[in-house]
């Protein structure tokens, strides 16, 4: 019970990611993108890793957008959320 309360309160959570954590995020995002499995998911232990993975995805998307000559697609297709 104490461990659950600590998680809810955010106690014991990291205030920054290590280099290894950032590399883990990079590998997980790359594996996620390369996967042909439509049920593939990312399981992340904390908000810092979630933020890092979204940062990587956004950076990859922006770089792809630049290579294609800009312009945001009218619709992004995928499974309904």
BELGINOR-V767748 format. One record per backbone hydrogen bond with DSSP energy under -0.5 kcal/mol. CO is the residue of the C=O (numbers start at 1). NH is the residue of the N-H. E is the energy in kcal/mol with one decimal. If there is no record, write none. Layout:
co = [CO & CO]
nh = [NH & NH]
e = [E & E]
This chain:
co = [1 & 2 & 3 & 4 & 5 & 6 & 6 & 10 & 18 & 19 & 20 & 21 & 22 & 23 & 24 & 25 & 26 & 27 & 28 & 29 & 30 & 31 & 36 & 37 & 41 & 42 & 46 & 47 & 48 & 49 & 50 & 51 & 52 & 53 & 54 & 55 & 56 & 57 & 58 & 59 & 60 & 61 & 62 & 63 & 64 & 65 & 66 & 75]
nh = [5 & 6 & 7 & 8 & 9 & 10 & 11 & 13 & 22 & 23 & 24 & 25 & 26 & 27 & 28 & 29 & 30 & 31 & 32 & 33 & 34 & 35 & 38 & 40 & 43 & 44 & 50 & 51 & 52 & 53 & 54 & 55 & 56 & 57 & 58 & 59 & 60 & 61 & 62 & 63 & 64 & 65 & 66 & 67 & 68 & 70 & 69 & 77]
e = [-2.2 & -2.3 & -1.9 & -2.2 & -2.5 & -1.1 & -2.0 & -1.4 & -2.2 & -2.2 & -2.5 & -2.2 & -2.2 & -2.5 & -2.6 & -2.6 & -2.5 & -2.6 & -2.2 & -2.6 & -2.2 & -1.4 & -0.6 & -1.7 & -0.5 & -0.6 & -1.9 & -2.9 & -2.2 & -2.5 & -2.4 & -2.3 & -2.4 & -2.5 & -2.8 & -2.6 & -2.6 & -2.4 & -2.9 & -2.4 & -2.2 & -2.6 & -2.2 & -2.0 & -1.8 & -3.3 & -1.2 & -0.6]
